[in-house]
Amino acid sequence: MIKIALFCNAGMSTSMLVAKMRKAAEESGQEISIDAYPEAQLSRHLDGLDVVLLGPQIKFALAKIKALCEPKGIPVDVINTADYGMMNGKKVLNQALRLLGK
């Protein structure tokens, strides 16, 4: 199972995106766990993650978050702003899978 976490300011709007990503994963038949958390809780949720995606509103924290994730082998990227705004779960899921080379 692939474990993906999305982080943003409070986790509210990102939770809507997670629901759409879960639907896209289900439709593709892939076993993927996707959750959203506030950025302030990042360090509590890193264990066992395969990919971390950041909401565009916290892209300023990318370097700090990479410094926490990369030593653990967890790739990190900022969600494409247009895909985030459109709540395009399929495209964001594909972005996460590309980070894993899938």
N, CA, C and O atoms as a printed pandas DataFrame, in Angstrom:
     atom_number atom_name residue_name chain_id  residue_number  x_coord  y_coord  z_coord
0              1         N          MET        A               1    0.836   -1.187    0.000
1              2        CA          MET        A               1    0.000    0.000    0.000
2              3         C          MET        A               1    0.879    1.248    0.000
3              4         O          MET        A               1    1.857    1.342    0.742
4              5         N          ILE        A               2    0.511    2.188   -0.836
5              6        CA          ILE        A               2    1.208    3.467   -0.915
6              7         C          ILE        A               2    0.531    4.437    0.054
7              8         O          ILE        A               2   -0.696    4.538    0.095
8              9         N          LYS        A               3    1.352    5.153    0.837
9             10        CA          LYS        A               3    0.816    6.120    1.794
10            11         C          LYS        A               3    1.237    7.534    1.383
11            12         O          LYS        A               3    2.423    7.856    1.308
12            13         N          ILE        A               4    0.225    8.363    1.121
13            14        CA          ILE        A               4    0.432    9.742    0.692
14            15         C          ILE        A               4   -0.165   10.664    1.745
15            16         O          ILE        A               4   -1.257   10.411    2.253
16            17         N          ALA        A               5    0.554   11.736    2.072
17            18        CA          ALA        A               5    0.012   12.746    2.983
18            19         C          ALA        A               5    0.097   14.113    2.326
19            20         O          ALA        A               5    1.103   14.465    1.710
20            21         N          LEU        A               6   -0.970   14.868    2.471
21            22        CA          LEU        A               6   -1.012   16.248    2.002
22            23         C          LEU        A               6   -0.996   17.143    3.228
23            24         O          LEU        A               6   -1.676   16.878    4.219
24            25         N          PHE        A               7   -0.209   18.207    3.145
25            26        CA          PHE        A               7   -0.121   19.164    4.243
26            27         C          PHE        A               7   -0.451   20.552    3.730
27            28         O          PHE        A               7   -0.025   20.943    2.643
28            29         N          CYS        A               8   -1.213   21.294    4.521
29            30        CA          CYS        A               8   -1.530   22.686    4.183
30            31         C          CYS        A               8   -1.635   23.471    5.487
31            32         O          CYS        A               8   -1.211   22.988    6.537
32            33         N          ASN        A               9   -2.193   24.667    5.429
33            34        CA          ASN        A               9   -2.287   25.493    6.636
34            35         C          ASN        A               9   -3.081   24.814    7.727
35            36         O          ASN        A               9   -2.577   24.621    8.833
36            37         N          ALA        A              10   -4.321   24.447    7.432
37            38        CA          ALA        A              10   -5.181   23.875    8.471
38            39         C          ALA        A              10   -5.719   22.495    8.108
39            40         O          ALA        A              10   -6.254   21.801    8.973
40            41         N          GLY        A              11   -5.591   22.088    6.863
41            42        CA          GLY        A              11   -6.071   20.767    6.469
42            43         C          GLY        A              11   -7.500   20.736    5.975
43            44         O          GLY        A              11   -8.001   19.664    5.634
44            45         N          MET        A              12   -8.177   21.877    5.924
45            46        CA          MET        A              12   -9.587   21.910    5.553
46            47         C          MET        A              12   -9.797   21.731    4.049
47            48         O          MET        A              12  -10.390   20.738    3.627
48            49         N          SER        A              13   -9.321   22.671    3.240
49            50        CA          SER        A              13   -9.539   22.553    1.794
50            51         C          SER        A              13   -8.818   21.338    1.239
51            52         O          SER        A              13   -9.292   20.714    0.289
52            53         N          THR        A              14   -7.691   21.000    1.814
53            54        CA          THR        A              14   -6.943   19.842    1.342
54            55         C          THR        A              14   -7.721   18.559    1.606
55            56         O          THR        A              14   -7.565   17.587    0.868
56            57         N          SER        A              15   -8.548   18.535    2.634
57            58        CA          SER        A              15   -9.366   17.358    2.913
58            59         C          SER        A              15  -10.341   17.080    1.771
59            60         O          SER        A              15  -10.623   15.922    1.462
60            61         N          MET        A              16  -10.850   18.128    1.151
61            62        CA          MET        A              16  -11.738   17.941   -0.004
62            63         C          MET        A              16  -10.969   17.310   -1.169
63            64         O          MET        A              16  -11.479   16.431   -1.863
64            65         N          LEU        A              17   -9.751   17.769   -1.365
65            66        CA          LEU        A              17   -8.920   17.221   -2.429
66            67         C          LEU        A              17   -8.588   15.756   -2.153
67            68         O          LEU        A              17   -8.564   14.943   -3.077
68            69         N          VAL        A              18   -8.334   15.419   -0.906
69            70        CA          VAL        A              18   -8.037   14.038   -0.525
70            71         C          VAL        A              18   -9.195   13.121   -0.912
71            72         O          VAL        A              18   -8.970   12.021   -1.417
72            73         N          ALA        A              19  -10.426   13.560   -0.681
73            74        CA          ALA        A              19  -11.591   12.739   -1.034
74            75         C          ALA        A              19  -11.606   12.450   -2.532
75            76         O          ALA        A              19  -11.923   11.336   -2.948
76            77         N          LYS        A              20  -11.269   13.438   -3.333
77            78        CA          LYS        A              20  -11.244   13.246   -4.786
78            79         C          LYS        A              20  -10.075   12.355   -5.207
79            80         O          LYS        A              20  -10.198   11.567   -6.146
80            81         N          MET        A              21   -8.953   12.479   -4.518
81            82        CA          MET        A              21   -7.812   11.613   -4.807
82            83         C          MET        A              21   -8.126   10.161   -4.449
83            84         O          MET        A              21   -7.759    9.241   -5.179
84            85         N          ARG        A              22   -8.802    9.967   -3.326
85            86        CA          ARG        A              22   -9.181    8.608   -2.917
86            87         C          ARG        A              22  -10.095    7.969   -3.958
87            88         O          ARG        A              22   -9.961    6.789   -4.283
88            89         N          LYS        A              23  -11.023    8.766   -4.471
89            90        CA          LYS        A              23  -11.942    8.258   -5.499
90            91         C          LYS        A              23  -11.163    7.865   -6.745
91            92         O          LYS        A              23  -11.419    6.812   -7.330
92            93         N          ALA        A              24  -10.212    8.702   -7.157
93            94        CA          ALA        A              24   -9.392    8.397   -8.340
94            95         C          ALA        A              24   -8.569    7.129   -8.118
95            96         O          ALA        A              24   -8.424    6.317   -9.031
96            97         N          ALA        A              25   -8.037    6.959   -6.924
97            98        CA          ALA        A              25   -7.253    5.757   -6.609
98            99         C          ALA        A              25   -8.140    4.518   -6.651
99           100         O          ALA        A              25   -7.749    3.476   -7.178
100          101         N          GLU        A              26   -9.336    4.646   -6.091
101          102        CA          GLU        A              26  -10.277    3.524   -6.076
102          103         C          GLU        A              26  -10.664    3.135   -7.503
103          104         O          GLU        A              26  -10.715    1.951   -7.838
104          105         N          GLU        A              27  -10.936    4.139   -8.340
105          106        CA          GLU        A              27  -11.320    3.877   -9.727
106          107         C          GLU        A              27  -10.201    3.206  -10.511
107          108         O          GLU        A              27  -10.463    2.454  -11.450
108          109         N          SER        A              28   -8.954    3.474  -10.129
109          110        CA          SER        A              28   -7.819    2.868  -10.835
110          111         C          SER        A              28   -7.442    1.508  -10.241
111          112         O          SER        A              28   -6.572    0.814  -10.766
112          113         N          GLY        A              29   -8.103    1.136   -9.148
113          114        CA          GLY        A              29   -7.849   -0.161   -8.539
114          115         C          GLY        A              29   -6.568   -0.240   -7.722
115          116         O          GLY        A              29   -6.085   -1.331   -7.417
116          117         N          GLN        A              30   -6.020    0.915   -7.369
117          118        CA          GLN        A              30   -4.766    0.937   -6.607
118          119         C          GLN        A              30   -5.050    1.034   -5.113
119          120         O          GLN        A              30   -5.993    1.699   -4.685
120          121         N          GLU        A              31   -4.211    0.354   -4.327
121          122        CA          GLU        A              31   -4.321    0.446   -2.872
122          123         C          GLU        A              31   -3.458    1.604   -2.396
123          124         O          GLU        A              31   -2.236    1.493   -2.293
124          125         N          ILE        A              32   -4.119    2.714   -2.111
125          126        CA          ILE        A              32   -3.411    3.928   -1.714
126          127         C          ILE        A              32   -4.126    4.547   -0.527
127          128         O          ILE        A              32   -5.345    4.721   -0.543
128          129         N          SER        A              33   -3.362    4.876    0.495
129          130        CA          SER        A              33   -3.879    5.582    1.667
130          131         C          SER        A              33   -3.504    7.058    1.509
131          132         O          SER        A              33   -2.338    7.390    1.296
132          133         N          ILE        A              34   -4.498    7.935    1.614
133          134        CA          ILE        A              34   -4.262    9.369    1.427
134          135         C          ILE        A              34   -4.921   10.115    2.582
135          136         O          ILE        A              34   -6.102    9.920    2.867
136          137         N          ASP        A              35   -4.143   10.970    3.244
137          138        CA          ASP        A              35   -4.664   11.756    4.357
138          139         C          ASP        A              35   -4.166   13.189    4.257
139          140         O          ASP        A              35   -3.172   13.471    3.587
140          141         N          ALA        A              36   -4.874   14.096    4.936
141          142        CA          ALA        A              36   -4.489   15.511    4.978
142          143         C          ALA        A              36   -4.300   15.946    6.419
143          144         O          ALA        A              36   -5.040   15.544    7.317
144          145         N          TYR        A              37   -3.283   16.781    6.612
145          146        CA          TYR        A              37   -2.964   17.276    7.952
146          147         C          TYR        A              37   -2.527   18.736    7.869
147          148         O          TYR        A              37   -2.089   19.197    6.815
148          149         N          PRO        A              38   -2.644   19.460    8.977
149          150        CA          PRO        A              38   -2.054   20.803    9.029
150          151         C          PRO        A              38   -0.525   20.692    9.019
151          152         O          PRO        A              38    0.037   19.751    9.578
152          153         N          GLU        A              39    0.121   21.632    8.399
153          154        CA          GLU        A              39    1.592   21.634    8.305
154          155         C          GLU        A              39    2.244   21.574    9.679
155          156         O          GLU        A              39    3.325   21.003    9.824
156          157         N          ALA        A              40    1.605   22.154   10.687
157          158        CA          ALA        A              40    2.170   22.158   12.036
158          159         C          ALA        A              40    2.300   20.744   12.620
159          160         O          ALA        A              40    3.051   20.538   13.573
160          161         N          GLN        A              41    1.577   19.774   12.056
161          162        CA          GLN        A              41    1.630   18.400   12.556
162          163         C          GLN        A              41    2.530   17.492   11.719
163          164         O          GLN        A              41    2.538   16.278   11.923
164          165         N          LEU        A              42    3.272   18.051   10.799
165          166        CA          LEU        A              42    4.081   17.266    9.863
166          167         C          LEU        A              42    4.954   16.229   10.555
167          168         O          LEU        A              42    4.922   15.052   10.193
168          169         N          SER        A              43    5.723   16.647   11.534
169          170        CA          SER        A              43    6.681   15.726   12.153
170          171         C          SER        A              43    5.995   14.544   12.836
171          172         O          SER        A              43    6.611   13.491   13.002
172          173         N          ARG        A              44    4.743   14.698   13.232
173          174        CA          ARG        A              44    4.000   13.611   13.885
174          175         C          ARG        A              44    3.512   12.540   12.901
175          176         O          ARG        A              44    3.163   11.433   13.311
176          177         N          HIS        A              45    3.487   12.866   11.617
177          178        CA          HIS        A              45    2.858   11.976   10.638
178          179         C          HIS        A              45    3.821   11.427    9.589
179          180         O          HIS        A              45    3.367   10.820    8.619
180          181         N          LEU        A              46    5.111   11.613    9.743
181          182        CA          LEU        A              46    6.066   11.191    8.716
182          183         C          LEU        A              46    6.311    9.683    8.657
183          184         O          LEU        A              46    6.547    9.138    7.579
184          185         N          ASP        A              47    6.257    9.018    9.782
185          186        CA          ASP        A              47    6.581    7.591    9.796
186          187         C          ASP        A              47    5.659    6.799    8.876
187          188         O          ASP        A              47    4.435    6.896    8.965
188          189         N          GLY        A              48    6.265    6.022    8.000
189          190        CA          GLY        A              48    5.510    5.159    7.107
190          191         C          GLY        A              48    5.012    5.808    5.838
191          192         O          GLY        A              48    4.411    5.135    5.001
192          193         N          LEU        A              49    5.249    7.114    5.670
193          194        CA          LEU        A              49    4.787    7.784    4.452
194          195         C          LEU        A              49    5.681    7.454    3.266
195          196         O          LEU        A              49    6.884    7.237    3.411
196          197         N          ASP        A              50    5.062    7.422    2.086
197          198        CA          ASP        A              50    5.804    7.227    0.841
198          199         C          ASP        A              50    5.991    8.538    0.092
199          200         O          ASP        A              50    6.996    8.722   -0.594
200          201         N          VAL        A              51    5.026    9.455    0.217
201          202        CA          VAL        A              51    5.059   10.730   -0.509
202          203         C          VAL        A              51    4.413   11.809    0.349
203          204         O          VAL        A              51    3.442   11.553    1.061
204          205         N          VAL        A              52    4.969   13.035    0.273
205          206        CA          VAL        A              52    4.371   14.203    0.908
206          207         C          VAL        A              52    4.111   15.246   -0.170
207          208         O          VAL        A              52    4.994   15.581   -0.960
208          209         N          LEU        A              53    2.883   15.752   -0.187
209          210        CA          LEU        A              53    2.521   16.854   -1.076
210          211         C          LEU        A              53    2.087   18.038   -0.229
211          212         O          LEU        A              53    1.416   17.882    0.791
212          213         N          LEU        A              54    2.483   19.224   -0.672
213          214        CA          LEU        A              54    2.158   20.449    0.057
214          215         C          LEU        A              54    1.137   21.270   -0.709
215          216         O          LEU        A              54    1.205   21.386   -1.933
216          217         N          GLY        A              55    0.196   21.835    0.020
217          218        CA          GLY        A              55   -0.731   22.780   -0.597
218          219         C          GLY        A              55    0.043   23.991   -1.075
219          220         O          GLY        A              55    1.024   24.388   -0.447
220          221         N          PRO        A              56   -0.391   24.589   -2.190
221          222        CA          PRO        A              56    0.331   25.751   -2.737
222          223         C          PRO        A              56    0.487   26.895   -1.740
223          224         O          PRO        A              56    1.437   27.672   -1.834
224          225         N          GLN        A              57   -0.438   27.003   -0.786
225          226        CA          GLN        A              57   -0.382   28.102    0.189
226          227         C          GLN        A              57    0.773   27.974    1.169
227          228         O          GLN        A              57    1.088   28.931    1.876
228          229         N          ILE        A              58    1.417   26.800    1.224
229          230        CA          ILE        A              58    2.579   26.667    2.120
230          231         C          ILE        A              58    3.847   26.309    1.346
231          232         O          ILE        A              58    4.775   25.728    1.908
232          233         N          LYS        A              59    3.889   26.650    0.070
233          234        CA          LYS        A              59    5.091   26.341   -0.715
234          235         C          LYS        A              59    6.329   27.028   -0.148
235          236         O          LYS        A              59    7.451   26.590   -0.403
236          237         N          PHE        A              60    6.136   28.094    0.613
237          238        CA          PHE        A              60    7.269   28.769    1.254
238          239         C          PHE        A              60    8.020   27.832    2.211
239          240         O          PHE        A              60    9.189   28.066    2.520
240          241         N          ALA        A              61    7.349   26.777    2.675
241          242        CA          ALA        A              61    7.948   25.854    3.642
242          243         C          ALA        A              61    8.612   24.651    2.971
243          244         O          ALA        A              61    9.059   23.733    3.659
244          245         N          LEU        A              62    8.681   24.643    1.648
245          246        CA          LEU        A              62    9.197   23.482    0.922
246          247         C          LEU        A              62   10.599   23.074    1.377
247          248         O          LEU        A              62   10.831   21.893    1.635
248          249         N          ALA        A              63   11.525   24.002    1.481
249          250        CA          ALA        A              63   12.905   23.657    1.860
250          251         C          ALA        A              63   12.950   23.049    3.261
251          252         O          ALA        A              63   13.650   22.061    3.486
252          253         N          LYS        A              64   12.213   23.630    4.195
253          254        CA          LYS        A              64   12.185   23.122    5.573
254          255         C          LYS        A              64   11.603   21.703    5.609
255          256         O          LYS        A              64   12.115   20.833    6.313
256          257         N          ILE        A              65   10.546   21.485    4.855
257          258        CA          ILE        A              65    9.881   20.180    4.855
258          259         C          ILE        A              65   10.741   19.138    4.144
259          260         O          ILE        A              65   10.806   17.987    4.576
260          261         N          LYS        A              66   11.398   19.533    3.061
261          262        CA          LYS        A              66   12.314   18.600    2.392
262          263         C          LYS        A              66   13.426   18.175    3.346
263          264         O          LYS        A              66   13.842   17.017    3.338
264          265         N          ALA        A              67   13.904   19.100    4.160
265          266        CA          ALA        A              67   14.972   18.774    5.109
266          267         C          ALA        A              67   14.519   17.724    6.122
267          268         O          ALA        A              67   15.341   16.952    6.616
268          269         N          LEU        A              68   13.241   17.685    6.434
269          270        CA          LEU        A              68   12.702   16.678    7.343
270          271         C          LEU        A              68   12.411   15.348    6.632
271          272         O          LEU        A              68   12.612   14.275    7.200
272          273         N          CYS        A              69   11.942   15.435    5.401
273          274        CA          CYS        A              69   11.480   14.240    4.677
274          275         C          CYS        A              69   12.572   13.496    3.923
275          276         O          CYS        A              69   12.607   12.265    3.938
276          277         N          GLU        A              70   13.451   14.221    3.273
277          278        CA          GLU        A              70   14.425   13.556    2.407
278          279         C          GLU        A              70   15.362   12.605    3.145
279          280         O          GLU        A              70   15.707   11.563    2.588
280          281         N          PRO        A              71   15.792   12.911    4.379
281          282        CA          PRO        A              71   16.616   11.926    5.092
282          283         C          PRO        A              71   15.878   10.611    5.346
283          284         O          PRO        A              71   16.507    9.572    5.547
284          285         N          LYS        A              72   14.547   10.656    5.336
285          286        CA          LYS        A              72   13.738    9.463    5.536
286          287         C          LYS        A              72   13.363    8.810    4.197
287          288         O          LYS        A              72   12.643    7.812    4.163
288          289         N          GLY        A              73   13.866    9.392    3.092
289          290        CA          GLY        A              73   13.570    8.839    1.773
290          291         C          GLY        A              73   12.174    9.167    1.268
291          292         O          GLY        A              73   11.650    8.462    0.405
292          293         N          ILE        A              74   11.565   10.222    1.791
293          294        CA          ILE        A              74   10.207   10.602    1.398
294          295         C          ILE        A              74   10.276   11.773    0.420
295          296         O          ILE        A              74   10.703   12.863    0.798
296          297         N          PRO        A              75    9.858   11.564   -0.842
297          298        CA          PRO        A              75    9.854   12.682   -1.787
298          299         C          PRO        A              75    8.770   13.696   -1.426
299          300         O          PRO        A              75    7.714   13.346   -0.900
300          301         N          VAL        A              76    9.064   14.963   -1.726
301          302        CA          VAL        A              76    8.164   16.074   -1.397
302          303         C          VAL        A              76    8.000   16.953   -2.625
303          304         O          VAL        A              76    8.958   17.188   -3.362
304          305         N          ASP        A              77    6.789   17.437   -2.840
305          306        CA          ASP        A              77    6.548   18.394   -3.914
306          307         C          ASP        A              77    5.370   19.268   -3.516
307          308         O          ASP        A              77    4.592   18.922   -2.627
308          309         N          VAL        A              78    5.252   20.415   -4.196
309          310        CA          VAL        A              78    4.126   21.321   -4.012
310          311         C          VAL        A              78    3.078   20.965   -5.058
311          312         O          VAL        A              78    3.403   20.780   -6.231
312          313         N          ILE        A              79    1.838   20.872   -4.641
313          314        CA          ILE        A              79    0.743   20.559   -5.563
314          315         C          ILE        A              79    0.611   21.692   -6.571
315          316         O          ILE        A              79    0.665   22.868   -6.213
316          317         N          ASN        A              80    0.438   21.323   -7.830
317          318        CA          ASN        A              80    0.222   22.295   -8.897
318          319         C          ASN        A              80   -0.962   23.191   -8.516
319          320         O          ASN        A              80   -2.030   22.697   -8.155
320          321         N          THR        A              81   -0.765   24.493   -8.599
321          322        CA          THR        A              81   -1.777   25.453   -8.160
322          323         C          THR        A              81   -3.102   25.286   -8.898
323          324         O          THR        A              81   -4.164   25.329   -8.278
324          325         N          ALA        A              82   -3.050   25.098  -10.200
325          326        CA          ALA        A              82   -4.292   24.935  -10.974
326          327         C          ALA        A              82   -5.017   23.661  -10.578
327          328         O          ALA        A              82   -6.239   23.663  -10.423
328          329         N          ASP        A              83   -4.273   22.572  -10.414
329          330        CA          ASP        A              83   -4.898   21.301  -10.021
330          331         C          ASP        A              83   -5.497   21.400   -8.629
331          332         O          ASP        A              83   -6.552   20.825   -8.360
332          333         N          TYR        A              84   -4.827   22.128   -7.742
333          334        CA          TYR        A              84   -5.348   22.331   -6.385
334          335         C          TYR        A              84   -6.628   23.153   -6.444
335          336         O          TYR        A              84   -7.631   22.799   -5.825
336          337         N          GLY        A              85   -6.588   24.248   -7.187
337          338        CA          GLY        A              85   -7.752   25.129   -7.291
338          339         C          GLY        A              85   -8.961   24.442   -7.906
339          340         O          GLY        A              85  -10.098   24.707   -7.515
340          341         N          MET        A              86   -8.714   23.560   -8.867
341          342        CA          MET        A              86   -9.793   22.827   -9.530
342          343         C          MET        A              86  -10.177   21.561   -8.759
343          344         O          MET        A              86  -11.117   20.862   -9.136
344          345         N          MET        A              87   -9.438   21.268   -7.667
345          346        CA          MET        A              87   -9.667   20.051   -6.882
346          347         C          MET        A              87   -9.621   18.817   -7.800
347          348         O          MET        A              87  -10.480   17.938   -7.735
348          349         N          ASN        A              88   -8.591   18.785   -8.655
349          350        CA          ASN        A              88   -8.442   17.693   -9.613
350          351         C          ASN        A              88   -7.700   16.525   -8.946
351          352         O          ASN        A              88   -6.477   16.416   -9.032
352          353         N          GLY        A              89   -8.457   15.674   -8.293
353          354        CA          GLY        A              89   -7.881   14.568   -7.541
354          355         C          GLY        A              89   -7.046   13.628   -8.379
355          356         O          GLY        A              89   -6.016   13.133   -7.921
356          357         N          LYS        A              90   -7.481   13.373   -9.612
357          358        CA          LYS        A              90   -6.746   12.447  -10.481
358          359         C          LYS        A              90   -5.366   12.994  -10.828
359          360         O          LYS        A              90   -4.376   12.265  -10.769
360          361         N          LYS        A              91   -5.296   14.268  -11.187
361          362        CA          LYS        A              91   -3.997   14.854  -11.545
362          363         C          LYS        A              91   -3.061   14.931  -10.346
363          364         O          LYS        A              91   -1.862   14.686  -10.481
364          365         N          VAL        A              92   -3.592   15.267   -9.179
365          366        CA          VAL        A              92   -2.746   15.361   -7.987
366          367         C          VAL        A              92   -2.270   13.966   -7.575
367          368         O          VAL        A              92   -1.123   13.801   -7.158
368          369         N          LEU        A              93   -3.140   12.971   -7.690
369          370        CA          LEU        A              93   -2.724   11.599   -7.418
370          371         C          LEU        A              93   -1.605   11.188   -8.369
371          372         O          LEU        A              93   -0.619   10.582   -7.950
372          373         N          ASN        A              94   -1.761   11.520   -9.645
373          374        CA          ASN        A              94   -0.716   11.188  -10.623
374          375         C          ASN        A              94    0.591   11.910  -10.309
375          376         O          ASN        A              94    1.668   11.354  -10.521
376          377         N          GLN        A              95    0.510   13.131   -9.811
377          378        CA          GLN        A              95    1.713   13.864   -9.407
378          379         C          GLN        A              95    2.439   13.096   -8.291
379          380         O          GLN        A              95    3.660   12.945   -8.327
380          381         N          ALA        A              96    1.687   12.622   -7.316
381          382        CA          ALA        A              96    2.279   11.857   -6.210
382          383         C          ALA        A              96    2.912   10.569   -6.720
383          384         O          ALA        A              96    4.015   10.211   -6.306
384          385         N          LEU        A              97    2.228    9.880   -7.608
385          386        CA          LEU        A              97    2.746    8.603   -8.124
386          387         C          LEU        A              97    3.997    8.822   -8.969
387          388         O          LEU        A              97    4.904    7.990   -8.958
388          389         N          ARG        A              98    4.053    9.931   -9.698
389          390        CA          ARG        A              98    5.265   10.248  -10.481
390          391         C          ARG        A              98    6.476   10.427   -9.562
391          392         O          ARG        A              98    7.591   10.038   -9.909
392          393         N          LEU        A              99    6.244   11.016   -8.392
393          394        CA          LEU        A              99    7.334   11.201   -7.436
394          395         C          LEU        A              99    7.910    9.850   -6.992
395          396         O          LEU        A              99    9.077    9.749   -6.612
396          397         N          LEU        A             100    7.073    8.832   -7.051
397          398        CA          LEU        A             100    7.504    7.480   -6.678
398          399         C          LEU        A             100    8.022    6.687   -7.882
399          400         O          LEU        A             100    8.455    5.542   -7.752
400          401         N          GLY        A             101    7.967    7.325   -9.056
401          402        CA          GLY        A             101    8.421    6.636  -10.262
402          403         C          GLY        A             101    7.392    5.642  -10.779
403          404         O          GLY        A             101    7.746    4.667  -11.442
404          405         N          LYS        A             102    6.120    5.886  -10.479
405          406        CA          LYS        A             102    5.057    4.977  -10.924
406          407         C          LYS        A             102    4.190    5.605  -11.984
407          408         O          LYS        A             102    3.249    4.974  -12.465
